[in-house]
Amino acid sequence: MSHRAEYDDVPAVPRDAELDPHWAALAPSRPDLVPQSYLPAAMPGEQPTWRKASAVVLIAMFVTATTGGVCLTYGPGELFALLR
């Protein structure tokens, strides 16, 4: 690991320093994994054709709406306002 200059002003920690118990409770058990709330695990195995097709249709709808300039943040009401 290379030395970074911005860490020069960080003080050294003594070996007998106590760990804050609240910090230990917040630390993830496996810090190398992405939290499940951020990105759930992928579903293993082969998926049914209808599920793949519905995913493709939804993605195509979002891409088409985005390229058409429709703001999807505010829901379908924004799309209906464009049709008036």
N, CA, C and O atoms as a GROMACS GRO file, in nm:
protein
  336
    1MET      N    1   0.085  -0.117   0.000
    1MET     CA    2   0.000   0.000   0.000
    1MET      C    3   0.089   0.123   0.000
    1MET      O    4   0.187   0.130   0.074
    2SER      N    5   0.056   0.219  -0.083
    2SER     CA    6   0.138   0.338  -0.095
    2SER      C    7   0.101   0.441   0.011
    2SER      O    8  -0.010   0.443   0.062
    3HIS      N    9   0.197   0.526   0.042
    3HIS     CA   10   0.177   0.632   0.140
    3HIS      C   11   0.110   0.750   0.072
    3HIS      O   12   0.151   0.794  -0.035
    4ARG      N   13   0.004   0.803   0.136
    4ARG     CA   14  -0.066   0.919   0.081
    4ARG      C   15  -0.039   1.040   0.169
    4ARG      O   16  -0.047   1.031   0.291
    5ALA      N   17  -0.007   1.151   0.109
    5ALA     CA   18   0.033   1.273   0.182
    5ALA      C   19  -0.078   1.327   0.270
    5ALA      O   20  -0.049   1.387   0.374
    6GLU      N   21  -0.203   1.309   0.233
    6GLU     CA   22  -0.312   1.365   0.314
    6GLU      C   23  -0.329   1.295   0.449
    6GLU      O   24  -0.402   1.343   0.535
    7TYR      N   25  -0.261   1.182   0.468
    7TYR     CA   26  -0.267   1.112   0.597
    7TYR      C   27  -0.152   1.149   0.690
    7TYR      O   28  -0.140   1.093   0.798
    8ASP      N   29  -0.069   1.242   0.650
    8ASP     CA   30   0.046   1.280   0.731
    8ASP      C   31   0.005   1.340   0.865
    8ASP      O   32   0.075   1.321   0.965
    9ASP      N   33  -0.107   1.414   0.870
    9ASP     CA   34  -0.146   1.481   0.994
    9ASP      C   35  -0.233   1.394   1.085
    9ASP      O   36  -0.279   1.443   1.189
   10VAL      N   37  -0.256   1.268   1.050
   10VAL     CA   38  -0.335   1.178   1.136
   10VAL      C   39  -0.244   1.127   1.248
   10VAL      O   40  -0.138   1.071   1.221
   11PRO      N   41  -0.286   1.146   1.375
   11PRO     CA   42  -0.200   1.103   1.485
   11PRO      C   43  -0.195   0.950   1.496
   11PRO      O   44  -0.287   0.880   1.455
   12ALA      N   45  -0.086   0.902   1.550
   12ALA     CA   46  -0.070   0.758   1.571
   12ALA      C   47  -0.160   0.714   1.687
   12ALA      O   48  -0.183   0.790   1.781
   13VAL      N   49  -0.209   0.592   1.679
   13VAL     CA   50  -0.296   0.538   1.783
   13VAL      C   51  -0.214   0.443   1.870
   13VAL      O   52  -0.144   0.357   1.818
   14PRO      N   53  -0.224   0.459   2.003
   14PRO     CA   54  -0.149   0.367   2.090
   14PRO      C   55  -0.206   0.225   2.080
   14PRO      O   56  -0.324   0.208   2.053
   15ARG      N   57  -0.123   0.125   2.103
   15ARG     CA   58  -0.164  -0.015   2.093
   15ARG      C   59  -0.271  -0.051   2.197
   15ARG      O   60  -0.352  -0.140   2.172
   16ASP      N   61  -0.271   0.016   2.312
   16ASP     CA   62  -0.367  -0.019   2.417
   16ASP      C   63  -0.495   0.064   2.410
   16ASP      O   64  -0.570   0.068   2.507
   17ALA      N   65  -0.520   0.130   2.299
   17ALA     CA   66  -0.641   0.212   2.284
   17ALA      C   67  -0.764   0.122   2.284
   17ALA      O   68  -0.762   0.012   2.230
   18GLU      N   69  -0.873   0.171   2.346
   18GLU     CA   70  -0.999   0.095   2.351
   18GLU      C   71  -1.084   0.127   2.229
   18GLU      O   72  -1.087   0.240   2.182
   19LEU      N   73  -1.150   0.026   2.181
   19LEU     CA   74  -1.241   0.041   2.069
   19LEU      C   75  -1.376   0.088   2.122
   19LEU      O   76  -1.427   0.033   2.219
   20ASP      N   77  -1.433   0.188   2.058
   20ASP     CA   78  -1.566   0.236   2.097
   20ASP      C   79  -1.667   0.125   2.069
   20ASP      O   80  -1.677   0.079   1.955
   21PRO      N   81  -1.744   0.079   2.170
   21PRO     CA   82  -1.836  -0.033   2.147
   21PRO      C   83  -1.947   0.002   2.048
   21PRO      O   84  -1.997  -0.086   1.978
   22HIS      N   85  -1.985   0.127   2.040
   22HIS     CA   86  -2.089   0.166   1.944
   22HIS      C   87  -2.036   0.158   1.800
   22HIS      O   88  -2.111   0.123   1.709
   23TRP      N   89  -1.911   0.190   1.781
   23TRP     CA   90  -1.851   0.180   1.649
   23TRP      C   91  -1.844   0.033   1.605
   23TRP      O   92  -1.870   0.002   1.489
   24ALA      N   93  -1.811  -0.054   1.697
   24ALA     CA   94  -1.804  -0.196   1.664
   24ALA      C   95  -1.942  -0.251   1.627
   24ALA      O   96  -1.952  -0.338   1.541
   25ALA      N   97  -2.047  -0.201   1.691
   25ALA     CA   98  -2.182  -0.248   1.658
   25ALA      C   99  -2.225  -0.202   1.520
   25ALA      O  100  -2.303  -0.271   1.454
   26LEU      N  101  -2.177  -0.087   1.476
   26LEU     CA  102  -2.215  -0.036   1.345
   26LEU      C  103  -2.134  -0.096   1.231
   26LEU      O  104  -2.177  -0.092   1.116
   27ALA      N  105  -2.019  -0.150   1.261
   27ALA     CA  106  -1.933  -0.204   1.156
   27ALA      C  107  -1.997  -0.329   1.095
   27ALA      O  108  -2.049  -0.413   1.168
   28PRO      N  109  -1.994  -0.342   0.963
   28PRO     CA  110  -2.050  -0.462   0.900
   28PRO      C  111  -1.964  -0.584   0.930
   28PRO      O  112  -1.844  -0.574   0.953
   29SER      N  113  -2.028  -0.700   0.930
   29SER     CA  114  -1.954  -0.823   0.958
   29SER      C  115  -1.858  -0.857   0.844
   29SER      O  116  -1.751  -0.912   0.867
   30ARG      N  117  -1.898  -0.825   0.721
   30ARG     CA  118  -1.811  -0.846   0.604
   30ARG      C  119  -1.805  -0.715   0.527
   30ARG      O  120  -1.890  -0.691   0.441
   31PRO      N  121  -1.707  -0.631   0.555
   31PRO     CA  122  -1.704  -0.500   0.491
   31PRO      C  123  -1.680  -0.504   0.340
   31PRO      O  124  -1.699  -0.403   0.271
   32ASP      N  125  -1.639  -0.618   0.288
   32ASP     CA  126  -1.615  -0.626   0.145
   32ASP      C  127  -1.744  -0.645   0.065
   32ASP      O  128  -1.742  -0.632  -0.057
   33LEU      N  129  -1.855  -0.674   0.133
   33LEU     CA  130  -1.981  -0.695   0.064
   33LEU      C  131  -2.062  -0.566   0.059
   33LEU      O  132  -2.056  -0.484   0.150
   34VAL      N  133  -2.138  -0.549  -0.047
   34VAL     CA  134  -2.229  -0.436  -0.058
   34VAL      C  135  -2.350  -0.465   0.031
   34VAL      O  136  -2.397  -0.579   0.033
   35PRO      N  137  -2.400  -0.367   0.106
   35PRO     CA  138  -2.517  -0.392   0.192
   35PRO      C  139  -2.637  -0.442   0.111
   35PRO      O  140  -2.658  -0.399  -0.002
   36GLN      N  141  -2.712  -0.532   0.168
   36GLN     CA  142  -2.827  -0.590   0.097
   36GLN      C  143  -2.932  -0.486   0.065
   36GLN      O  144  -3.004  -0.500  -0.034
   37SER      N  145  -2.944  -0.382   0.147
   37SER     CA  146  -3.042  -0.278   0.119
   37SER      C  147  -3.003  -0.198  -0.004
   37SER      O  148  -3.089  -0.137  -0.068
   38TYR      N  149  -2.875  -0.196  -0.037
   38TYR     CA  150  -2.828  -0.122  -0.155
   38TYR      C  151  -2.844  -0.204  -0.282
   38TYR      O  152  -2.895  -0.155  -0.383
   39LEU      N  153  -2.803  -0.326  -0.276
   39LEU     CA  154  -2.807  -0.411  -0.394
   39LEU      C  155  -2.831  -0.555  -0.352
   39LEU      O  156  -2.737  -0.624  -0.312
   40PRO      N  157  -2.956  -0.602  -0.360
   40PRO     CA  158  -2.982  -0.740  -0.319
   40PRO      C  159  -2.913  -0.840  -0.411
   40PRO      O  160  -2.876  -0.808  -0.524
   41ALA      N  161  -2.896  -0.959  -0.361
   41ALA     CA  162  -2.828  -1.063  -0.438
   41ALA      C  163  -2.909  -1.098  -0.562
   41ALA      O  164  -3.032  -1.092  -0.562
   42ALA      N  165  -2.838  -1.133  -0.669
   42ALA     CA  166  -2.905  -1.174  -0.792
   42ALA      C  167  -2.972  -1.309  -0.772
   42ALA      O  168  -2.928  -1.390  -0.690
   43MET      N  169  -3.078  -1.332  -0.846
   43MET     CA  170  -3.150  -1.458  -0.834
   43MET      C  171  -3.077  -1.562  -0.918
   43MET      O  172  -3.061  -1.543  -1.039
   44PRO      N  173  -3.034  -1.672  -0.857
   44PRO     CA  174  -2.961  -1.773  -0.933
   44PRO      C  175  -3.054  -1.856  -1.021
   44PRO      O  176  -3.175  -1.864  -0.998
   45GLY      N  177  -2.996  -1.916  -1.121
   45GLY     CA  178  -3.071  -2.009  -1.204
   45GLY      C  179  -3.138  -1.942  -1.322
   45GLY      O  180  -3.129  -1.821  -1.341
   46GLU      N  181  -3.204  -2.023  -1.401
   46GLU     CA  182  -3.275  -1.977  -1.520
   46GLU      C  183  -3.408  -1.914  -1.480
   46GLU      O  184  -3.480  -1.967  -1.396
   47GLN      N  185  -3.439  -1.800  -1.541
   47GLN     CA  186  -3.564  -1.729  -1.513
   47GLN      C  187  -3.666  -1.759  -1.622
   47GLN      O  188  -3.629  -1.784  -1.736
   48PRO      N  189  -3.795  -1.757  -1.587
   48PRO     CA  190  -3.898  -1.781  -1.688
   48PRO      C  191  -3.895  -1.674  -1.798
   48PRO      O  192  -3.850  -1.562  -1.776
   49THR      N  193  -3.942  -1.711  -1.915
   49THR     CA  194  -3.942  -1.620  -2.029
   49THR      C  195  -4.026  -1.497  -2.003
   49THR      O  196  -3.987  -1.387  -2.043
   50TRP      N  197  -4.141  -1.512  -1.935
   50TRP     CA  198  -4.227  -1.397  -1.909
   50TRP      C  199  -4.157  -1.294  -1.819
   50TRP      O  200  -4.179  -1.174  -1.833
   51ARG      N  201  -4.074  -1.341  -1.729
   51ARG     CA  202  -4.004  -1.249  -1.639
   51ARG      C  203  -3.896  -1.172  -1.716
   51ARG      O  204  -3.879  -1.052  -1.697
   52LYS      N  205  -3.825  -1.242  -1.803
   52LYS     CA  206  -3.725  -1.175  -1.886
   52LYS      C  207  -3.791  -1.074  -1.979
   52LYS      O  208  -3.741  -0.962  -1.996
   53ALA      N  209  -3.904  -1.114  -2.040
   53ALA     CA  210  -3.973  -1.024  -2.134
   53ALA      C  211  -4.027  -0.901  -2.062
   53ALA      O  212  -4.019  -0.790  -2.115
   54SER      N  213  -4.081  -0.919  -1.942
   54SER     CA  214  -4.133  -0.803  -1.869
   54SER      C  215  -4.020  -0.709  -1.829
   54SER      O  216  -4.039  -0.587  -1.828
   55ALA      N  217  -3.904  -0.762  -1.795
   55ALA     CA  218  -3.789  -0.678  -1.762
   55ALA      C  219  -3.744  -0.599  -1.884
   55ALA      O  220  -3.714  -0.480  -1.873
   56VAL      N  221  -3.740  -0.663  -1.999
   56VAL     CA  222  -3.700  -0.594  -2.122
   56VAL      C  223  -3.801  -0.485  -2.157
   56VAL      O  224  -3.761  -0.376  -2.199
   57VAL      N  225  -3.930  -0.513  -2.142
   57VAL     CA  226  -4.034  -0.412  -2.172
   57VAL      C  227  -4.022  -0.293  -2.079
   57VAL      O  228  -4.028  -0.179  -2.124
   58LEU      N  229  -4.004  -0.316  -1.949
   58LEU     CA  230  -3.990  -0.206  -1.854
   58LEU      C  231  -3.867  -0.122  -1.884
   58LEU      O  232  -3.874   0.001  -1.882
   59ILE      N  233  -3.757  -0.186  -1.911
   59ILE     CA  234  -3.634  -0.112  -1.942
   59ILE      C  235  -3.653  -0.032  -2.070
   59ILE      O  236  -3.610   0.084  -2.078
   60ALA      N  237  -3.716  -0.091  -2.171
   60ALA     CA  238  -3.740  -0.019  -2.296
   60ALA      C  239  -3.831   0.101  -2.274
   60ALA      O  240  -3.810   0.206  -2.334
   61MET      N  241  -3.932   0.086  -2.189
   61MET     CA  242  -4.022   0.198  -2.159
   61MET      C  243  -3.946   0.312  -2.092
   61MET      O  244  -3.964   0.428  -2.130
   62PHE      N  245  -3.861   0.280  -1.994
   62PHE     CA  246  -3.786   0.385  -1.925
   62PHE      C  247  -3.687   0.454  -2.019
   62PHE      O  248  -3.673   0.576  -2.016
   63VAL      N  249  -3.619   0.376  -2.101
   63VAL     CA  250  -3.523   0.435  -2.194
   63VAL      C  251  -3.595   0.522  -2.297
   63VAL      O  252  -3.548   0.631  -2.329
   64THR      N  253  -3.708   0.475  -2.349
   64THR     CA  254  -3.784   0.552  -2.447
   64THR      C  255  -3.837   0.682  -2.387
   64THR      O  256  -3.829   0.787  -2.450
   65ALA      N  257  -3.890   0.674  -2.264
   65ALA     CA  258  -3.941   0.794  -2.199
   65ALA      C  259  -3.829   0.893  -2.171
   65ALA      O  260  -3.846   1.014  -2.186
   66THR      N  261  -3.714   0.842  -2.130
   66THR     CA  262  -3.601   0.930  -2.102
   66THR      C  263  -3.550   0.997  -2.228
   66THR      O  264  -3.520   1.116  -2.227
   67THR      N  265  -3.540   0.922  -2.336
   67THR     CA  266  -3.492   0.982  -2.461
   67THR      C  267  -3.596   1.079  -2.518
   67THR      O  268  -3.560   1.172  -2.591
   68GLY      N  269  -3.723   1.059  -2.485
   68GLY     CA  270  -3.828   1.150  -2.531
   68GLY      C  271  -3.841   1.274  -2.446
   68GLY      O  272  -3.919   1.364  -2.478
   69GLY      N  273  -3.765   1.281  -2.336
   69GLY     CA  274  -3.768   1.399  -2.252
   69GLY      C  275  -3.878   1.399  -2.148
   69GLY      O  276  -3.906   1.503  -2.089
   70VAL      N  277  -3.941   1.286  -2.123
   70VAL     CA  278  -4.045   1.278  -2.021
   70VAL      C  279  -3.980   1.256  -1.886
   70VAL      O  280  -3.900   1.163  -1.869
   71CYS      N  281  -4.014   1.339  -1.790
   71CYS     CA  282  -3.957   1.326  -1.656
   71CYS      C  283  -4.036   1.220  -1.580
   71CYS      O  284  -4.155   1.240  -1.552
   72LEU      N  285  -3.974   1.111  -1.547
   72LEU     CA  286  -4.043   1.002  -1.478
   72LEU      C  287  -4.039   1.017  -1.326
   72LEU      O  288  -4.094   0.934  -1.254
   73THR      N  289  -3.974   1.121  -1.278
   73THR     CA  290  -3.962   1.139  -1.133
   73THR      C  291  -4.097   1.168  -1.069
   73THR      O  292  -4.123   1.124  -0.957
   74TYR      N  293  -4.182   1.240  -1.138
   74TYR     CA  294  -4.309   1.283  -1.080
   74TYR      C  295  -4.425   1.190  -1.111
   74TYR      O  296  -4.539   1.222  -1.078
   75GLY      N  297  -4.400   1.078  -1.173
   75GLY     CA  298  -4.503   0.979  -1.197
   75GLY      C  299  -4.578   0.999  -1.326
   75GLY      O  300  -4.540   1.082  -1.409
   76PRO      N  301  -4.687   0.921  -1.344
   76PRO     CA  302  -4.761   0.925  -1.470
   76PRO      C  303  -4.830   1.058  -1.495
   76PRO      O  304  -4.861   1.090  -1.610
   77GLY      N  305  -4.856   1.136  -1.392
   77GLY     CA  306  -4.922   1.266  -1.411
   77GLY      C  307  -4.844   1.356  -1.504
   77GLY      O  308  -4.904   1.432  -1.580
   78GLU      N  309  -4.712   1.348  -1.498
   78GLU     CA  310  -4.628   1.429  -1.586
   78GLU      C  311  -4.649   1.390  -1.732
   78GLU      O  312  -4.652   1.475  -1.820
   79LEU      N  313  -4.664   1.261  -1.757
   79LEU     CA  314  -4.686   1.213  -1.894
   79LEU      C  315  -4.823   1.258  -1.943
   79LEU      O  316  -4.836   1.300  -2.058
   80PHE      N  317  -4.926   1.249  -1.858
   80PHE     CA  318  -5.060   1.291  -1.898
   80PHE      C  319  -5.067   1.441  -1.922
   80PHE      O  320  -5.146   1.486  -2.005
   81ALA      N  321  -4.986   1.520  -1.851
   81ALA     CA  322  -4.983   1.664  -1.872
   81ALA      C  323  -4.929   1.696  -2.011
   81ALA      O  324  -4.970   1.796  -2.071
   82LEU      N  325  -4.840   1.614  -2.063
   82LEU     CA  326  -4.787   1.636  -2.196
   82LEU      C  327  -4.891   1.607  -2.305
   82LEU      O  328  -4.884   1.664  -2.414
   83LEU      N  329  -4.985   1.519  -2.276
   83LEU     CA  330  -5.084   1.479  -2.375
   83LEU      C  331  -5.198   1.578  -2.387
   83LEU      O  332  -5.275   1.570  -2.483
   84ARG      N  333  -5.213   1.672  -2.294
   84ARG     CA  334  -5.323   1.770  -2.301
   84ARG      C  335  -5.302   1.871  -2.407
   84ARG      O  336  -5.384   1.960  -2.426
   0.00000   0.00000   0.00000
